[in-house]
Amino acid sequence: MLHDKFLDLTSGPIGRVVTSEESPATAHEFFFWTAETEAAQNLDIGHIVAAESEDATAVAVLDDPRRYSDLQSFLDDFYAYDGDPSLEALSERVEILVFRARVLATKHRDDRKKSKRPVRTGPVFFATNAAIEFALGTDDFSGHRIPMLLHENGNEKNGSPQRTPLYVDEEYLLGPEAGHLNITGMSGLSTKTSHALFTIASTFQTVEDKKVAALMFNVKGADLLFLDKPVEVSAEDDPELAERYEKAGQRGLPAEDREMYESLGIEVRPFENLRVFAPLRYGMESGERIVHAEGIPARKLNTLRRARGEDSCVYPVIWELGDVLPYAGYVFEPSDMDDKFRGFIEELRDRGVRTTADFYALLDEIEDYFEAAREAGKNVSSWNGHNHMTIAKVRNRFKVLPNKCGGLLAHGRVEHGDLPRADGPFEDNEMRVVDISQLTGVPQDLIVTSVISKIWELAETGRLGVDKLIIFVDELNKYAPSGHSRTSSLKDTLVDISARGRHLSLTLFGAQQFRSKVEDEVIGNAATSLYGRIGDEELTNASYRSFSGTTREELLQLEKGRLLLRHAHYAVPVFGRFPRPPVLMGKQGTDIFGEQRGDPASSVLAVMRNLTAKPPAIAAIRSEIAGVPEEQVYEALDAVQAAHRTGHGAADPYKNFRWNLKRPARTGASRRDASKVLSGLDRMRD
Amino acid sequence: MQAGTSVNDFVAKISRALEGAGRKGIHVTSGAGSCDLEAQQFGNHPPEEDEPFPTGRPHHLESPVGSRDLGGHDGTSRLCYFLDGVQSSREIGRIGMSPVIVSTVAATIVNRCGRRFSRMPLESPPLVVQAVILPRSTGDASVEAFWELLLAAGFSELDPDEVPYSPHLVLDSAEYIAEADPSDYVGMRERARGRVRSLRERLEGGLLRRWEGDDRVLEDSEAWIAVDGQLKDIRESNRRAIGLIKSVARPEFVGKDVGMLLDLGPGMRTTSFVPDWQLRRDQGERRTSWYLRMWPPQPGADALGSLMRVEAPRDTEPELIDEISRWILAERAPLAKPDPRWPAMIYPIQYVEKILKPLAQGSERAYARLERQLASNGRN
């Protein structure tokens, strides 16, 4: 044997390579019939085996099993059994099970040489971990090995299938050699988001020598809003929380998933640095001339993560008019967007009109101009080249802007201060989620387009704040549809990211149900692709032409948690599984951490738990707030949280809260300033 | 024994003998290419099914003579072992007018357990025997000299009636022919083919003897063996063997009994008998025979189609004949297709043939080397 370590000699030969005139062994595939041993009875599609040529060992993935007999017609069998299916013949007709094995890689006996010679007739063995890792090209990886799936082979070790992580090369996933990941699969069945989360967690834990962050958009319910929460809680550590987990039906990871994590070398832990961004709920905009974003509590945001104590990582997305104007084409009807309308919008931008208040002030100014002209007896029909009808049309259309923008738009100027922004730089291992689940149509598209475009600008100017940023975009067929006639600035940006992103530290993790309906450039630039269950209409598309018939049949009925992986280093795609992500997803998040109907003291406790390692006892809190109006308690609490969100939180947040409580009613701004001062004093003292 | 290795050894020995022949001035002429004797028709029936031409009325063992309805079968059988052999032979050249024939015979017994087959390993005789066949007894000095060279190269002779013990033999095709004509090239080829057949039969006979004495068989008194072809060389004590002759060239019956045979319906048997030609032999060689119709008439077949002649030990009782017949009928599934003889063949026998055929066909590469060596002698 040329490479003992590649062959599972414990299981022994599981078949024999066979060639014929019609089906010779080639450099890229061979056939073998299977033995009748117990080990061989486990053989199935996707398993990996090894066989030898004269000077090399080939490692191959199984495909296309066929069972042959020497009967030439089904009728012969029918007649033999006299049409009686229950008849048990004395002899079993000889049948052989033949697999096609598609060669992943070949290793020459001399490490300095390469070989593509077809295997010759001889025994076939299960491939060992070492063989699989070699075949996946891990020896040639230039970056970190990021586990993406787990391959389970047909041979067993210690009672479990032999498991081998399917690694992808960091430099081919995140750049610069190649980049991007694309996931295809039916909605609800293919676990695209779950796998994206798993891959991001895997990347964060594996690539430790670089700063990596991720951006995702939450489009459904509370799916991605509690990614900082563990999948299970020990009753010993926190009995009350454990009980809430139990009530919500969240029982943690099954043992099998835990074993998979162990095999993959990944820890089961949530994203520690989660930030959620959400727009205001419609009607929550105060109309103030200056809006202090840091003072906007999560309760006013359009998100399901707004319970007190759980909202310290939730930040607003709020824009001035000046942020919306560049996307006028998204907001206004195409029939309204004629050259004159566009021209006036450009005028607004050139004049630096940033806020709605500024806009209306300008319109008043224009109105005064026309009024003065009328009084002077002049026949003036335009201002600055803009016809008064155009201006009237703009005024009319801008009236519904707040409604169209669904809570995104502030009336006045927005002061963000030091508050993190959805389109701002990132921190290491930050998981940034922009919650657009409560929006539809225009505001949803607006946020996605704006955030991605601004982040692209940051990348181009080297201001991302991290070495690598992963952007997950679902529904790529909606945002980057195929066809030249369907274009948008977001599509252009996504195409740009696909083409150049790997050089600018941006990686696109794209997902869609219909790969064939996504722009070719976006798909084609993804060096790594994953396929979950795919519908039959989609599979008939030319995009899947390179898969064998058996692989396509497998994709039609692929179970949850199993995917087909294609990567730059792999000669042939490989099936693998992945465990559930190590985070709380979906409705359980709101069930466990949603708004509780508790007393104010419970809310204070919940907040303090998040802000300090030593929260006060509930009895002490009750005693502290006894006799204080509820509204006052919550105002004091909001001020403490607001200070912490901007990084100016007091060292002792409970002390800060008690100080806020005792002061007479102040405006939100003064309470905030007071908190900042107090935190400053605390720091000086400490 | 690995077939490939054996063929290479066989050819290597012949090659050494040929080198010696060259040195001694014995010219072995190369043919135009290996000539497969089995592919040529020397008679009207396949060689493995040769039977002596029946001359008279058989001795009927049951009366009245006629057909017997077996009433179907219950799907069971006590047939657990199946024996068959295969042969192939080819002419590789000539010494003068004398053909030089090389042959391969193989035989084995398979055991059926739980509906699956496995070869029954026996220490002897060998699974595969290869032989060079020369008409030594014609008196040609060159042939005699070549015979000696073959012995020197490692071939063994075989005594009359001896069971083959060595995998490489040299056989005399003219041994039992008085005053064989050395110029009768066609006749010598025919006799060589007959020698190959008898070699196979001896090999099968040796196997059967071994089976009879095997502990596994002795311990299981219910297990029977079915042999492809006539039941030769069985011990008198062996009451658990049957022979299945699947090609009925000419019926053993005469007169109106032939009509009864031709009209025999599927699933029915004839009354038992001893063939006329066996009556002229020792008692020990007589067998109880009967015909069994396996299937309804098949397209393109004549009235003898689907007929099988079964041989059982002498004095097998009618009740047991019925039971054995039912076992055979139960073997109709699965069909012995795609073998063209399937209507009168049972699947286990077809299986044994299938696993033996590759062994008998030998390595074309090895024989091609031999032909090149002969051709390079320059007397083509």
Interface residues (C-beta under 8 A of the other chain):
Chain A: D70 L71 Q72 D76 D77 Y79 A80 Y81 D82 L87 E88 A89 L90 S91 E92 R93 V94
Chain B: G75 T76 S77 L79 R112 R115 R116 F117 A330 E331 R332 A333 P334 L335 K337 P338 Y347 P348 Y351 K354
